[in-house]
């Protein structure tokens, strides 16, 4: 994909768009610190995809990352079920 426009709003956010394909991608680097994790779901609203990046050199954190991703996905399914059933 040839990006026609790249806009960096902050060091943690970048938007890429392509007018020809009418495609817009928003990239967020929300960090993995435990103190920030409660805010993650704020970034998932109207999200069609998720790229989960893990530092595989830090083997001690791999299990923690796996558990956190599973927790987020289960929580998202529960929220969608509640919204869909109301």
N, C-alpha and C positions, 0 to 999 in steps of 0.2 A: 504494500500500500504506500503510495506516495502521499505524504502528508502535505496538504496545502497550507495548513496553519498550525502552529504550535504556540500555545500560550502558557507561560509559567506564571501562575498566580502567586505561588510561594514555593519554598523548596520541597514541600510535602504534597503539592498538587500540580498536575499538569493536564491540560486539555489539548487533544489533537482532533482536528476535523478535516474532512475531505468533502467538499461541496459536490463533486461529481457523483460520488457514491452515496451522498447524503448520510454520511457516517460520522458520528461524534463519539469519541472515547474520552472518558475522564479517568485519570490515574491518581490514586491517593496512596501515599506512603504514611500509614497511620501508626507505625511503630508497634513493637511487640511487648513493651513494658507492661507489667501487670496493672500498674496504676492507670493505664490508658485503655485497657480492654473493655471496660464498661461503656466506653463511648463508641466502640466499633460499629454497633448496629445503626448508629446515626448515618453512617456512610453507605448502608445497604439499601436505602429507600430507592425504589425504581431501578434497581440494579439487575442487569441481565446476565452478568458473569462476575467471576471472582478469580483473581490470580493470587494464590497464596505462596509467598516466597519464604523459604526457610534456609537459614545458614546451616548447611549439612556438615560443616566442619565442627560445629558445636553439638556433638552427639548427645550430650546430657539434656539438651533442650528439645530433641526430636520428639520424645514421648509427650512432653508438655505441649508442644505445638500440635501434635495429633489430637490430644484430648481437647484442646481449646477450639480447634476447627470443628470437631465433632459436636461440641457443645453449642457453637454458633449455628451450625446447620440444623440441629434439632430445635433450637430456639426459633429459628426462622420458619421452620415448618409449622411449629405450634402457632406462631403469630398468623401465618397465612391461613391455617385452618380456622382460627378464631374469626378472622375477617371474612372468610368465605362462608362461614356458617351463621353470620349475623344478619 
